[in-house]
Amino acid sequence: LEARDRFLAVLDEAQDLVGGDWDVRDDPTPRECVIPLWIPGERYPALRVGDAPASVSAAADRIEEAWNGAGMRVTRTDIGDVIEVKGESAEGELVVLRVSASASTLLGESECRPL
């Protein structure tokens, strides 16, 4: 559960950085995954939908800075009027924030941990 708790803490921090009200739709059911050497594992998915941030670019900047500071590999992409910030940890954790003038979406998966 340590990996799941750390993952959820990253999402909680991201919500605070973006601001607004969020609807947490995290799936508590782990998904199967395979760790190198064919060891079965599990990872936890998450989905959170929130209000549009006061400033789309400022929200994306704050997330990018926080995830870089946490040692993640961060990519930022503009997709029309949406800014996507994707963070990947060395452990295989994946978090994606999409912000626009109409909404914010935060989704991802925890790292794969042995069963």
Jmol script that loads the backbone (N, CA, C; Angstrom):
load data "model"
ATOM      1  N   LEU A   1       0.819  -1.217   0.000  1.00  0.00           N
ATOM      2  CA  LEU A   1       0.000   0.000   0.000  1.00  0.00           C
ATOM      3  C   LEU A   1       0.854   1.268   0.000  1.00  0.00           C
ATOM      4  N   GLU A   2       2.135   1.116   0.300  1.00  0.00           N
ATOM      5  CA  GLU A   2       3.018   2.274   0.344  1.00  0.00           C
ATOM      6  C   GLU A   2       3.051   2.994  -1.006  1.00  0.00           C
ATOM      7  N   ALA A   3       3.165   2.228  -2.103  1.00  0.00           N
ATOM      8  CA  ALA A   3       3.209   2.817  -3.447  1.00  0.00           C
ATOM      9  C   ALA A   3       1.902   3.544  -3.748  1.00  0.00           C
ATOM     10  N   ARG A   4       0.788   2.942  -3.350  1.00  0.00           N
ATOM     11  CA  ARG A   4      -0.520   3.550  -3.592  1.00  0.00           C
ATOM     12  C   ARG A   4      -0.663   4.848  -2.808  1.00  0.00           C
ATOM     13  N   ASP A   5      -0.249   4.827  -1.538  1.00  0.00           N
ATOM     14  CA  ASP A   5      -0.360   6.028  -0.709  1.00  0.00           C
ATOM     15  C   ASP A   5       0.496   7.169  -1.252  1.00  0.00           C
ATOM     16  N   ARG A   6       1.716   6.837  -1.709  1.00  0.00           N
ATOM     17  CA  ARG A   6       2.604   7.869  -2.252  1.00  0.00           C
ATOM     18  C   ARG A   6       1.993   8.449  -3.536  1.00  0.00           C
ATOM     19  N   PHE A   7       1.450   7.572  -4.377  1.00  0.00           N
ATOM     20  CA  PHE A   7       0.800   7.983  -5.618  1.00  0.00           C
ATOM     21  C   PHE A   7      -0.377   8.922  -5.333  1.00  0.00           C
ATOM     22  N   LEU A   8      -1.226   8.538  -4.387  1.00  0.00           N
ATOM     23  CA  LEU A   8      -2.390   9.364  -4.052  1.00  0.00           C
ATOM     24  C   LEU A   8      -1.953  10.703  -3.461  1.00  0.00           C
ATOM     25  N   ALA A   9      -0.832  10.722  -2.736  1.00  0.00           N
ATOM     26  CA  ALA A   9      -0.308  11.979  -2.185  1.00  0.00           C
ATOM     27  C   ALA A   9       0.123  12.922  -3.306  1.00  0.00           C
ATOM     28  N   VAL A  10       0.699  12.362  -4.382  1.00  0.00           N
ATOM     29  CA  VAL A  10       1.092  13.175  -5.543  1.00  0.00           C
ATOM     30  C   VAL A  10      -0.158  13.806  -6.162  1.00  0.00           C
ATOM     31  N   LEU A  11      -1.226  13.021  -6.277  1.00  0.00           N
ATOM     32  CA  LEU A  11      -2.477  13.538  -6.854  1.00  0.00           C
ATOM     33  C   LEU A  11      -3.096  14.606  -5.956  1.00  0.00           C
ATOM     34  N   ASP A  12      -3.091  14.352  -4.647  1.00  0.00           N
ATOM     35  CA  ASP A  12      -3.660  15.323  -3.705  1.00  0.00           C
ATOM     36  C   ASP A  12      -2.916  16.654  -3.784  1.00  0.00           C
ATOM     37  N   GLU A  13      -1.580  16.575  -3.860  1.00  0.00           N
ATOM     38  CA  GLU A  13      -0.782  17.792  -3.953  1.00  0.00           C
ATOM     39  C   GLU A  13      -1.092  18.535  -5.256  1.00  0.00           C
ATOM     40  N   ALA A  14      -1.229  17.786  -6.352  1.00  0.00           N
ATOM     41  CA  ALA A  14      -1.547  18.402  -7.641  1.00  0.00           C
ATOM     42  C   ALA A  14      -2.897  19.121  -7.578  1.00  0.00           C
ATOM     43  N   GLN A  15      -3.881  18.508  -6.951  1.00  0.00           N
ATOM     44  CA  GLN A  15      -5.193  19.147  -6.801  1.00  0.00           C
ATOM     45  C   GLN A  15      -5.053  20.474  -6.059  1.00  0.00           C
ATOM     46  N   ASP A  16      -4.263  20.465  -4.964  1.00  0.00           N
ATOM     47  CA  ASP A  16      -4.070  21.682  -4.180  1.00  0.00           C
ATOM     48  C   ASP A  16      -3.391  22.766  -5.017  1.00  0.00           C
ATOM     49  N   LEU A  17      -2.407  22.370  -5.840  1.00  0.00           N
ATOM     50  CA  LEU A  17      -1.682  23.336  -6.664  1.00  0.00           C
ATOM     51  C   LEU A  17      -2.568  23.949  -7.747  1.00  0.00           C
ATOM     52  N   VAL A  18      -3.483  23.156  -8.295  1.00  0.00           N
ATOM     53  CA  VAL A  18      -4.381  23.662  -9.333  1.00  0.00           C
ATOM     54  C   VAL A  18      -5.513  24.469  -8.701  1.00  0.00           C
ATOM     55  N   GLY A  19      -6.003  23.993  -7.553  1.00  0.00           N
ATOM     56  CA  GLY A  19      -7.083  24.676  -6.840  1.00  0.00           C
ATOM     57  C   GLY A  19      -8.456  24.263  -7.337  1.00  0.00           C
ATOM     58  N   GLY A  20      -9.484  24.827  -6.737  1.00  0.00           N
ATOM     59  CA  GLY A  20     -10.859  24.540  -7.131  1.00  0.00           C
ATOM     60  C   GLY A  20     -11.399  23.281  -6.485  1.00  0.00           C
ATOM     61  N   ASP A  21     -12.615  22.937  -6.833  1.00  0.00           N
ATOM     62  CA  ASP A  21     -13.279  21.743  -6.315  1.00  0.00           C
ATOM     63  C   ASP A  21     -13.003  20.574  -7.240  1.00  0.00           C
ATOM     64  N   TRP A  22     -12.775  19.393  -6.654  1.00  0.00           N
ATOM     65  CA  TRP A  22     -12.450  18.195  -7.423  1.00  0.00           C
ATOM     66  C   TRP A  22     -13.406  17.064  -7.083  1.00  0.00           C
ATOM     67  N   ASP A  23     -13.749  16.284  -8.088  1.00  0.00           N
ATOM     68  CA  ASP A  23     -14.543  15.073  -7.921  1.00  0.00           C
ATOM     69  C   ASP A  23     -13.573  13.902  -8.045  1.00  0.00           C
ATOM     70  N   VAL A  24     -13.363  13.182  -6.938  1.00  0.00           N
ATOM     71  CA  VAL A  24     -12.414  12.060  -6.928  1.00  0.00           C
ATOM     72  C   VAL A  24     -13.140  10.801  -7.387  1.00  0.00           C
ATOM     73  N   ARG A  25     -12.657  10.240  -8.495  1.00  0.00           N
ATOM     74  CA  ARG A  25     -13.268   9.030  -9.061  1.00  0.00           C
ATOM     75  C   ARG A  25     -12.252   7.889  -9.112  1.00  0.00           C
ATOM     76  N   ASP A  26     -11.316   7.892  -8.158  1.00  0.00           N
ATOM     77  CA  ASP A  26     -10.284   6.854  -8.119  1.00  0.00           C
ATOM     78  C   ASP A  26     -10.924   5.475  -8.005  1.00  0.00           C
ATOM     79  N   ASP A  27     -10.387   4.524  -8.731  1.00  0.00           N
ATOM     80  CA  ASP A  27     -10.842   3.137  -8.655  1.00  0.00           C
ATOM     81  C   ASP A  27     -10.007   2.442  -7.578  1.00  0.00           C
ATOM     82  N   PRO A  28     -10.636   1.965  -6.492  1.00  0.00           N
ATOM     83  CA  PRO A  28      -9.870   1.328  -5.418  1.00  0.00           C
ATOM     84  C   PRO A  28      -9.380  -0.075  -5.779  1.00  0.00           C
ATOM     85  N   THR A  29      -9.829  -0.598  -6.922  1.00  0.00           N
ATOM     86  CA  THR A  29      -9.455  -1.947  -7.323  1.00  0.00           C
ATOM     87  C   THR A  29      -8.121  -1.934  -8.052  1.00  0.00           C
ATOM     88  N   PRO A  30      -7.134  -2.693  -7.549  1.00  0.00           N
ATOM     89  CA  PRO A  30      -5.848  -2.709  -8.247  1.00  0.00           C
ATOM     90  C   PRO A  30      -5.959  -3.418  -9.594  1.00  0.00           C
ATOM     91  N   ARG A  31      -5.098  -3.025 -10.517  1.00  0.00           N
ATOM     92  CA  ARG A  31      -5.021  -3.680 -11.826  1.00  0.00           C
ATOM     93  C   ARG A  31      -3.767  -4.538 -11.852  1.00  0.00           C
ATOM     94  N   GLU A  32      -3.853  -5.632 -12.583  1.00  0.00           N
ATOM     95  CA  GLU A  32      -2.687  -6.512 -12.722  1.00  0.00           C
ATOM     96  C   GLU A  32      -1.645  -5.849 -13.608  1.00  0.00           C
ATOM     97  N   CYS A  33      -0.390  -6.122 -13.307  1.00  0.00           N
ATOM     98  CA  CYS A  33       0.711  -5.655 -14.143  1.00  0.00           C
ATOM     99  C   CYS A  33       1.847  -6.653 -13.957  1.00  0.00           C
ATOM    100  N   VAL A  34       2.864  -6.548 -14.778  1.00  0.00           N
ATOM    101  CA  VAL A  34       3.989  -7.475 -14.677  1.00  0.00           C
ATOM    102  C   VAL A  34       5.273  -6.676 -14.501  1.00  0.00           C
ATOM    103  N   ILE A  35       6.023  -7.049 -13.495  1.00  0.00           N
ATOM    104  CA  ILE A  35       7.310  -6.429 -13.206  1.00  0.00           C
ATOM    105  C   ILE A  35       8.357  -7.231 -13.988  1.00  0.00           C
ATOM    106  N   PRO A  36       9.461  -6.605 -14.405  1.00  0.00           N
ATOM    107  CA  PRO A  36      10.497  -7.372 -15.115  1.00  0.00           C
ATOM    108  C   PRO A  36      10.807  -8.692 -14.401  1.00  0.00           C
ATOM    109  N   LEU A  37      11.205  -9.657 -15.158  1.00  0.00           N
ATOM    110  CA  LEU A  37      11.417 -11.043 -14.701  1.00  0.00           C
ATOM    111  C   LEU A  37      10.095 -11.757 -14.469  1.00  0.00           C
ATOM    112  N   TRP A  38       9.029 -11.229 -15.065  1.00  0.00           N
ATOM    113  CA  TRP A  38       7.711 -11.880 -15.069  1.00  0.00           C
ATOM    114  C   TRP A  38       7.113 -12.076 -13.693  1.00  0.00           C
ATOM    115  N   ILE A  39       7.375 -11.139 -12.805  1.00  0.00           N
ATOM    116  CA  ILE A  39       6.789 -11.195 -11.458  1.00  0.00           C
ATOM    117  C   ILE A  39       5.430 -10.502 -11.514  1.00  0.00           C
ATOM    118  N   PRO A  40       4.358 -11.195 -11.095  1.00  0.00           N
ATOM    119  CA  PRO A  40       3.045 -10.538 -11.119  1.00  0.00           C
ATOM    120  C   PRO A  40       2.991  -9.414 -10.085  1.00  0.00           C
ATOM    121  N   GLY A  41       2.290  -8.353 -10.452  1.00  0.00           N
ATOM    122  CA  GLY A  41       2.170  -7.228  -9.543  1.00  0.00           C
ATOM    123  C   GLY A  41       0.809  -6.583  -9.663  1.00  0.00           C
ATOM    124  N   GLU A  42       0.667  -5.441  -8.998  1.00  0.00           N
ATOM    125  CA  GLU A  42      -0.577  -4.683  -9.091  1.00  0.00           C
ATOM    126  C   GLU A  42      -0.257  -3.197  -9.046  1.00  0.00           C
ATOM    127  N   ARG A  43      -1.134  -2.408  -9.689  1.00  0.00           N
ATOM    128  CA  ARG A  43      -1.015  -0.952  -9.662  1.00  0.00           C
ATOM    129  C   ARG A  43      -2.412  -0.382  -9.491  1.00  0.00           C
ATOM    130  N   TYR A  44      -2.470   0.841  -8.997  1.00  0.00           N
ATOM    131  CA  TYR A  44      -3.755   1.482  -8.743  1.00  0.00           C
ATOM    132  C   TYR A  44      -4.001   2.621  -9.722  1.00  0.00           C
ATOM    133  N   PRO A  45      -5.179   2.638 -10.345  1.00  0.00           N
ATOM    134  CA  PRO A  45      -5.522   3.728 -11.257  1.00  0.00           C
ATOM    135  C   PRO A  45      -6.212   4.862 -10.498  1.00  0.00           C
ATOM    136  N   ALA A  46      -6.208   6.052 -11.104  1.00  0.00           N
ATOM    137  CA  ALA A  46      -6.899   7.187 -10.487  1.00  0.00           C
ATOM    138  C   ALA A  46      -7.455   8.094 -11.577  1.00  0.00           C
ATOM    139  N   LEU A  47      -8.563   8.742 -11.252  1.00  0.00           N
ATOM    140  CA  LEU A  47      -9.155   9.747 -12.135  1.00  0.00           C
ATOM    141  C   LEU A  47      -9.817  10.792 -11.251  1.00  0.00           C
ATOM    142  N   ARG A  48      -9.458  12.036 -11.476  1.00  0.00           N
ATOM    143  CA  ARG A  48     -10.057  13.139 -10.717  1.00  0.00           C
ATOM    144  C   ARG A  48     -10.397  14.259 -11.697  1.00  0.00           C
ATOM    145  N   VAL A  49     -11.596  14.807 -11.535  1.00  0.00           N
ATOM    146  CA  VAL A  49     -12.072  15.864 -12.431  1.00  0.00           C
ATOM    147  C   VAL A  49     -12.351  17.101 -11.593  1.00  0.00           C
ATOM    148  N   GLY A  50     -11.822  18.242 -12.049  1.00  0.00           N
ATOM    149  CA  GLY A  50     -11.962  19.460 -11.258  1.00  0.00           C
ATOM    150  C   GLY A  50     -12.377  20.659 -12.072  1.00  0.00           C
ATOM    151  N   ASP A  51     -12.527  21.762 -11.357  1.00  0.00           N
ATOM    152  CA  ASP A  51     -12.877  23.033 -11.977  1.00  0.00           C
ATOM    153  C   ASP A  51     -11.743  23.516 -12.873  1.00  0.00           C
ATOM    154  N   ALA A  52     -12.065  24.440 -13.731  1.00  0.00           N
ATOM    155  CA  ALA A  52     -11.025  25.121 -14.519  1.00  0.00           C
ATOM    156  C   ALA A  52     -10.205  25.969 -13.558  1.00  0.00           C
ATOM    157  N   PRO A  53      -8.873  25.990 -13.734  1.00  0.00           N
ATOM    158  CA  PRO A  53      -8.058  26.832 -12.865  1.00  0.00           C
ATOM    159  C   PRO A  53      -8.225  28.309 -13.213  1.00  0.00           C
ATOM    160  N   ALA A  54      -7.903  29.188 -12.265  1.00  0.00           N
ATOM    161  CA  ALA A  54      -7.996  30.632 -12.503  1.00  0.00           C
ATOM    162  C   ALA A  54      -7.122  31.016 -13.701  1.00  0.00           C
ATOM    163  N   SER A  55      -5.917  30.440 -13.763  1.00  0.00           N
ATOM    164  CA  SER A  55      -5.039  30.650 -14.911  1.00  0.00           C
ATOM    165  C   SER A  55      -4.529  29.289 -15.361  1.00  0.00           C
ATOM    166  N   VAL A  56      -4.866  28.917 -16.590  1.00  0.00           N
ATOM    167  CA  VAL A  56      -4.484  27.607 -17.121  1.00  0.00           C
ATOM    168  C   VAL A  56      -2.965  27.462 -17.166  1.00  0.00           C
ATOM    169  N   SER A  57      -2.267  28.447 -17.718  1.00  0.00           N
ATOM    170  CA  SER A  57      -0.811  28.322 -17.843  1.00  0.00           C
ATOM    171  C   SER A  57      -0.119  28.355 -16.482  1.00  0.00           C
ATOM    172  N   ALA A  58      -0.610  29.171 -15.555  1.00  0.00           N
ATOM    173  CA  ALA A  58       0.003  29.228 -14.222  1.00  0.00           C
ATOM    174  C   ALA A  58      -0.177  27.897 -13.483  1.00  0.00           C
ATOM    175  N   ALA A  59      -1.346  27.286 -13.631  1.00  0.00           N
ATOM    176  CA  ALA A  59      -1.585  25.980 -12.994  1.00  0.00           C
ATOM    177  C   ALA A  59      -0.638  24.934 -13.566  1.00  0.00           C
ATOM    178  N   ALA A  60      -0.488  24.929 -14.894  1.00  0.00           N
ATOM    179  CA  ALA A  60       0.422  23.976 -15.540  1.00  0.00           C
ATOM    180  C   ALA A  60       1.865  24.228 -15.094  1.00  0.00           C
ATOM    181  N   ASP A  61       2.246  25.510 -14.953  1.00  0.00           N
ATOM    182  CA  ASP A  61       3.596  25.856 -14.481  1.00  0.00           C
ATOM    183  C   ASP A  61       3.848  25.290 -13.087  1.00  0.00           C
ATOM    184  N   ARG A  62       2.872  25.454 -12.176  1.00  0.00           N
ATOM    185  CA  ARG A  62       3.024  24.969 -10.790  1.00  0.00           C
ATOM    186  C   ARG A  62       3.183  23.453 -10.751  1.00  0.00           C
ATOM    187  N   ILE A  63       2.396  22.748 -11.553  1.00  0.00           N
ATOM    188  CA  ILE A  63       2.480  21.288 -11.590  1.00  0.00           C
ATOM    189  C   ILE A  63       3.817  20.843 -12.174  1.00  0.00           C
ATOM    190  N   GLU A  64       4.214  21.475 -13.266  1.00  0.00           N
ATOM    191  CA  GLU A  64       5.476  21.131 -13.918  1.00  0.00           C
ATOM    192  C   GLU A  64       6.641  21.301 -12.928  1.00  0.00           C
ATOM    193  N   GLU A  65       6.631  22.405 -12.203  1.00  0.00           N
ATOM    194  CA  GLU A  65       7.685  22.685 -11.219  1.00  0.00           C
ATOM    195  C   GLU A  65       7.676  21.649 -10.085  1.00  0.00           C
ATOM    196  N   ALA A  66       6.494  21.328  -9.580  1.00  0.00           N
ATOM    197  CA  ALA A  66       6.381  20.369  -8.472  1.00  0.00           C
ATOM    198  C   ALA A  66       6.851  18.977  -8.893  1.00  0.00           C
ATOM    199  N   TRP A  67       6.422  18.530 -10.079  1.00  0.00           N
ATOM    200  CA  TRP A  67       6.787  17.183 -10.528  1.00  0.00           C
ATOM    201  C   TRP A  67       8.263  17.102 -10.898  1.00  0.00           C
ATOM    202  N   ASN A  68       8.811  18.171 -11.484  1.00  0.00           N
ATOM    203  CA  ASN A  68      10.257  18.201 -11.726  1.00  0.00           C
ATOM    204  C   ASN A  68      10.998  18.136 -10.400  1.00  0.00           C
ATOM    205  N   GLY A  69      10.512  18.881  -9.414  1.00  0.00           N
ATOM    206  CA  GLY A  69      11.121  18.896  -8.089  1.00  0.00           C
ATOM    207  C   GLY A  69      11.061  17.547  -7.397  1.00  0.00           C
ATOM    208  N   ALA A  70      10.057  16.742  -7.760  1.00  0.00           N
ATOM    209  CA  ALA A  70       9.910  15.405  -7.180  1.00  0.00           C
ATOM    210  C   ALA A  70      10.737  14.375  -7.950  1.00  0.00           C
ATOM    211  N   GLY A  71      11.511  14.846  -8.945  1.00  0.00           N
ATOM    212  CA  GLY A  71      12.382  13.943  -9.679  1.00  0.00           C
ATOM    213  C   GLY A  71      11.714  13.186 -10.813  1.00  0.00           C
ATOM    214  N   MET A  72      10.530  13.634 -11.215  1.00  0.00           N
ATOM    215  CA  MET A  72       9.839  12.966 -12.325  1.00  0.00           C
ATOM    216  C   MET A  72      10.365  13.470 -13.666  1.00  0.00           C
ATOM    217  N   ARG A  73      10.197  12.641 -14.683  1.00  0.00           N
ATOM    218  CA  ARG A  73      10.452  13.067 -16.063  1.00  0.00           C
ATOM    219  C   ARG A  73       9.151  13.730 -16.530  1.00  0.00           C
ATOM    220  N   VAL A  74       9.217  15.015 -16.838  1.00  0.00           N
ATOM    221  CA  VAL A  74       8.001  15.786 -17.116  1.00  0.00           C
ATOM    222  C   VAL A  74       7.971  16.237 -18.577  1.00  0.00           C
ATOM    223  N   THR A  75       6.805  16.050 -19.213  1.00  0.00           N
ATOM    224  CA  THR A  75       6.604  16.561 -20.570  1.00  0.00           C
ATOM    225  C   THR A  75       5.370  17.442 -20.557  1.00  0.00           C
ATOM    226  N   ARG A  76       5.458  18.561 -21.255  1.00  0.00           N
ATOM    227  CA  ARG A  76       4.334  19.498 -21.338  1.00  0.00           C
ATOM    228  C   ARG A  76       3.968  19.658 -22.809  1.00  0.00           C
ATOM    229  N   THR A  77       2.682  19.519 -23.108  1.00  0.00           N
ATOM    230  CA  THR A  77       2.209  19.576 -24.481  1.00  0.00           C
ATOM    231  C   THR A  77       0.966  20.455 -24.557  1.00  0.00           C
ATOM    232  N   ASP A  78       0.912  21.309 -25.547  1.00  0.00           N
ATOM    233  CA  ASP A  78      -0.305  22.085 -25.808  1.00  0.00           C
ATOM    234  C   ASP A  78      -1.122  21.328 -26.838  1.00  0.00           C
ATOM    235  N   ILE A  79      -2.384  21.033 -26.494  1.00  0.00           N
ATOM    236  CA  ILE A  79      -3.289  20.328 -27.404  1.00  0.00           C
ATOM    237  C   ILE A  79      -4.495  21.243 -27.584  1.00  0.00           C
ATOM    238  N   GLY A  80      -4.451  22.097 -28.596  1.00  0.00           N
ATOM    239  CA  GLY A  80      -5.519  23.085 -28.757  1.00  0.00           C
ATOM    240  C   GLY A  80      -5.515  24.025 -27.571  1.00  0.00           C
ATOM    241  N   ASP A  81      -6.664  24.185 -26.909  1.00  0.00           N
ATOM    242  CA  ASP A  81      -6.731  25.073 -25.745  1.00  0.00           C
ATOM    243  C   ASP A  81      -6.478  24.325 -24.431  1.00  0.00           C
ATOM    244  N   VAL A  82      -5.990  23.089 -24.531  1.00  0.00           N
ATOM    245  CA  VAL A  82      -5.692  22.278 -23.352  1.00  0.00           C
ATOM    246  C   VAL A  82      -4.176  22.189 -23.180  1.00  0.00           C
ATOM    247  N   ILE A  83      -3.717  22.327 -21.939  1.00  0.00           N
ATOM    248  CA  ILE A  83      -2.305  22.084 -21.644  1.00  0.00           C
ATOM    249  C   ILE A  83      -2.234  20.760 -20.894  1.00  0.00           C
ATOM    250  N   GLU A  84      -1.396  19.852 -21.398  1.00  0.00           N
ATOM    251  CA  GLU A  84      -1.205  18.558 -20.740  1.00  0.00           C
ATOM    252  C   GLU A  84       0.198  18.523 -20.139  1.00  0.00           C
ATOM    253  N   VAL A  85       0.265  18.165 -18.861  1.00  0.00           N
ATOM    254  CA  VAL A  85       1.540  17.973 -18.184  1.00  0.00           C
ATOM    255  C   VAL A  85       1.568  16.517 -17.726  1.00  0.00           C
ATOM    256  N   LYS A  86       2.585  15.788 -18.206  1.00  0.00           N
ATOM    257  CA  LYS A  86       2.694  14.370 -17.872  1.00  0.00           C
ATOM    258  C   LYS A  86       3.959  14.159 -17.052  1.00  0.00           C
ATOM    259  N   GLY A  87       3.829  13.436 -15.945  1.00  0.00           N
ATOM    260  CA  GLY A  87       4.978  13.126 -15.102  1.00  0.00           C
ATOM    261  C   GLY A  87       5.142  11.623 -14.964  1.00  0.00           C
ATOM    262  N   GLU A  88       6.387  11.157 -15.116  1.00  0.00           N
ATOM    263  CA  GLU A  88       6.682   9.735 -14.955  1.00  0.00           C
ATOM    264  C   GLU A  88       7.841   9.588 -13.979  1.00  0.00           C
ATOM    265  N   SER A  89       7.640   8.765 -12.951  1.00  0.00           N
ATOM    266  CA  SER A  89       8.707   8.553 -11.980  1.00  0.00           C
ATOM    267  C   SER A  89       9.593   7.402 -12.429  1.00  0.00           C
ATOM    268  N   ALA A  90      10.774   7.321 -11.837  1.00  0.00           N
ATOM    269  CA  ALA A  90      11.708   6.238 -12.150  1.00  0.00           C
ATOM    270  C   ALA A  90      11.086   4.887 -11.803  1.00  0.00           C
ATOM    271  N   GLU A  91      10.151   4.870 -10.863  1.00  0.00           N
ATOM    272  CA  GLU A  91       9.497   3.619 -10.436  1.00  0.00           C
ATOM    273  C   GLU A  91       8.351   3.211 -11.354  1.00  0.00           C
ATOM    274  N   GLY A  92       8.027   4.060 -12.339  1.00  0.00           N
ATOM    275  CA  GLY A  92       6.960   3.698 -13.269  1.00  0.00           C
ATOM    276  C   GLY A  92       5.609   4.294 -12.947  1.00  0.00           C
ATOM    277  N   GLU A  93       5.568   5.192 -11.979  1.00  0.00           N
ATOM    278  CA  GLU A  93       4.339   5.907 -11.661  1.00  0.00           C
ATOM    279  C   GLU A  93       4.062   6.878 -12.812  1.00  0.00           C
ATOM    280  N   LEU A  94       2.802   7.032 -13.180  1.00  0.00           N
ATOM    281  CA  LEU A  94       2.436   7.933 -14.269  1.00  0.00           C
ATOM    282  C   LEU A  94       1.311   8.835 -13.797  1.00  0.00           C
ATOM    283  N   VAL A  95       1.486  10.153 -13.968  1.00  0.00           N
ATOM    284  CA  VAL A  95       0.433  11.113 -13.632  1.00  0.00           C
ATOM    285  C   VAL A  95       0.295  12.090 -14.792  1.00  0.00           C
ATOM    286  N   VAL A  96      -0.953  12.402 -15.132  1.00  0.00           N
ATOM    287  CA  VAL A  96      -1.227  13.308 -16.240  1.00  0.00           C
ATOM    288  C   VAL A  96      -2.239  14.351 -15.774  1.00  0.00           C
ATOM    289  N   LEU A  97      -1.889  15.609 -15.960  1.00  0.00           N
ATOM    290  CA  LEU A  97      -2.812  16.710 -15.682  1.00  0.00           C
ATOM    291  C   LEU A  97      -3.169  17.351 -17.014  1.00  0.00           C
ATOM    292  N   ARG A  98      -4.469  17.548 -17.241  1.00  0.00           N
ATOM    293  CA  ARG A  98      -4.927  18.310 -18.405  1.00  0.00           C
ATOM    294  C   ARG A  98      -5.749  19.470 -17.868  1.00  0.00           C
ATOM    295  N   VAL A  99      -5.351  20.693 -18.235  1.00  0.00           N
ATOM    296  CA  VAL A  99      -6.079  21.873 -17.781  1.00  0.00           C
ATOM    297  C   VAL A  99      -6.505  22.705 -18.982  1.00  0.00           C
ATOM    298  N   SER A 100      -7.697  23.283 -18.870  1.00  0.00           N
ATOM    299  CA  SER A 100      -8.206  24.178 -19.919  1.00  0.00           C
ATOM    300  C   SER A 100      -9.100  25.204 -19.238  1.00  0.00           C
ATOM    301  N   ALA A 101      -9.652  26.105 -20.045  1.00  0.00           N
ATOM    302  CA  ALA A 101     -10.539  27.135 -19.509  1.00  0.00           C
ATOM    303  C   ALA A 101     -11.880  26.556 -19.058  1.00  0.00           C
ATOM    304  N   SER A 102     -12.130  25.259 -19.350  1.00  0.00           N
ATOM    305  CA  SER A 102     -13.417  24.677 -18.961  1.00  0.00           C
ATOM    306  C   SER A 102     -13.318  23.636 -17.844  1.00  0.00           C
ATOM    307  N   ALA A 103     -12.161  23.001 -17.668  1.00  0.00           N
ATOM    308  CA  ALA A 103     -12.057  21.960 -16.636  1.00  0.00           C
ATOM    309  C   ALA A 103     -10.605  21.557 -16.407  1.00  0.00           C
ATOM    310  N   SER A 104     -10.411  20.782 -15.350  1.00  0.00           N
ATOM    311  CA  SER A 104      -9.111  20.167 -15.054  1.00  0.00           C
ATOM    312  C   SER A 104      -9.334  18.676 -14.896  1.00  0.00           C
ATOM    313  N   THR A 105      -8.403  17.880 -15.409  1.00  0.00           N
ATOM    314  CA  THR A 105      -8.474  16.425 -15.257  1.00  0.00           C
ATOM    315  C   THR A 105      -7.112  15.934 -14.796  1.00  0.00           C
ATOM    316  N   LEU A 106      -7.135  15.038 -13.825  1.00  0.00           N
ATOM    317  CA  LEU A 106      -5.921  14.466 -13.281  1.00  0.00           C
ATOM    318  C   LEU A 106      -6.112  12.960 -13.326  1.00  0.00           C
ATOM    319  N   LEU A 107      -5.184  12.238 -13.962  1.00  0.00           N
ATOM    320  CA  LEU A 107      -5.329  10.793 -14.038  1.00  0.00           C
ATOM    321  C   LEU A 107      -3.963  10.140 -13.984  1.00  0.00           C
ATOM    322  N   GLY A 108      -3.965   8.846 -13.751  1.00  0.00           N
ATOM    323  CA  GLY A 108      -2.684   8.150 -13.738  1.00  0.00           C
ATOM    324  C   GLY A 108      -2.763   6.764 -13.131  1.00  0.00           C
ATOM    325  N   GLU A 109      -1.580   6.197 -12.924  1.00  0.00           N
ATOM    326  CA  GLU A 109      -1.452   4.868 -12.326  1.00  0.00           C
ATOM    327  C   GLU A 109      -0.246   4.866 -11.403  1.00  0.00           C
ATOM    328  N   SER A 110      -0.389   4.153 -10.294  1.00  0.00           N
ATOM    329  CA  SER A 110       0.742   3.999  -9.376  1.00  0.00           C
ATOM    330  C   SER A 110       1.773   3.075 -10.015  1.00  0.00           C
ATOM    331  N   GLU A 111       2.936   2.992  -9.387  1.00  0.00           N
ATOM    332  CA  GLU A 111       3.938   2.055  -9.876  1.00  0.00           C
ATOM    333  C   GLU A 111       3.432   0.625  -9.704  1.00  0.00           C
ATOM    334  N   CYS A 112       3.982  -0.300 -10.454  1.00  0.00           N
ATOM    335  CA  CYS A 112       3.624  -1.722 -10.342  1.00  0.00           C
ATOM    336  C   CYS A 112       4.419  -2.320  -9.205  1.00  0.00           C
ATOM    337  N   ARG A 113       3.749  -2.900  -8.226  1.00  0.00           N
ATOM    338  CA  ARG A 113       4.391  -3.489  -7.071  1.00  0.00           C
ATOM    339  C   ARG A 113       4.100  -4.984  -7.013  1.00  0.00           C
ATOM    340  N   PRO A 114       5.054  -5.794  -6.532  1.00  0.00           N
ATOM    341  CA  PRO A 114       4.809  -7.236  -6.447  1.00  0.00           C
ATOM    342  C   PRO A 114       3.607  -7.544  -5.552  1.00  0.00           C
ATOM    343  N   LEU A 115       2.900  -8.601  -5.894  1.00  0.00           N
ATOM    344  CA  LEU A 115       1.755  -9.023  -5.087  1.00  0.00           C
ATOM    345  C   LEU A 115       2.202  -9.572  -3.752  1.00  0.00           C
TER     346      LEU A 115
END
end "model"
wireframe off; spacefill off
backbone 0.3
color backbone group
